[in-house]
Amino acid sequence: MDIKLELPADLFDADFTEEAFRRRVQELAVLELVRARRLHEHEAQAMLGIGRWELVERMKAAGITPTEDVFDEIKGELEKAIRAKRPR
């Protein structure tokens, strides 16, 4: 998919380039697709050309909980439930 934006050229300069803006918009779009569960994390990682832990950092910065954290939370809740069911 190609998305085109019409933006004034004077918004960009050496400190804020069109290319840097394009990459940032692409990253935000890919992260939003992860949030919407339209892309898997490994697909997002490949599309962005970044490592796993860099993706995790960017997901957290965008308010998206990475799979590892979800599993850790579920594991913690399960362990808590098992402990609560054990006879004392």
N, C-alpha and C positions, 0 to 999 in steps of 0.2 A: 504494500500500500504506500502510495506517495501522498503526503499531506503538504500542501503549499500554503504558506502564510505570506500575506502582503504586509510588510513592515517597512517603515521609512529607513532608508540606508543610514541616515545620520544617527540612528540609535547605536550603531556599532563603531568601534574605533580599535586602536591597538590594545587597549586594556580590556575590551569586551568585544570579542570578534564574533562574526557571524558563525564561524565554524564551532566555536566554543558553545554558543547558544544552541546551535543545531544539535550538538552532542547532548547537551543538558535536556533539551526537549525530548529527544529520543529516549534518554534514560528515564525520564519521568513517565513517558508513555509506556515503556516496557514494564516499569514497576507498577503502574496502574493496571496493566493486564495481569500481572501476578496477583495483585490485590483482588481483582475481579475473578480470579481463578480461570483465566483464559489461557495463561501460560504457566508452565511448571518452572520452578526455580532454576533447574538445570538449563532449560531453554533460554531463560532470561540471561543467565550467565554467559551462554554461548553468543547470544545476540549482542550483548554489550562487550564481549571480549575481555571479561574480567575474571579473576579468581573467585573461588567460593566465599572466602572470608570477606573479600571486598564487597561482594553482593550482599552478604549478611549485614554488613555495616550500613550499606545504602538502604537496604530494606528497613532496618531499624530506624534510620534517620527519617524515612518516609512514613513511619508509623505502621509498618507491616511486620507481623511476627513471623520470623523464619521457622521452617519446619522443625529444626532441632529444638527450638524453644517450646513449640507446641507439644512435641513428644515428651520433653522433660516435664512439662506441666502435667500432662496426662499420667506419666509414670509416677510423679509425686502424689497425685490424687489416688491412684491405684494402690500405691504402697500405704498411704494413710488409711484407705478403706480396709485393706488387709489387716493392718495392725488393730484397727477398731473391732474387727470381727474375731480376733484371736481371744481365747479364754485367758483370763488373768489368774 
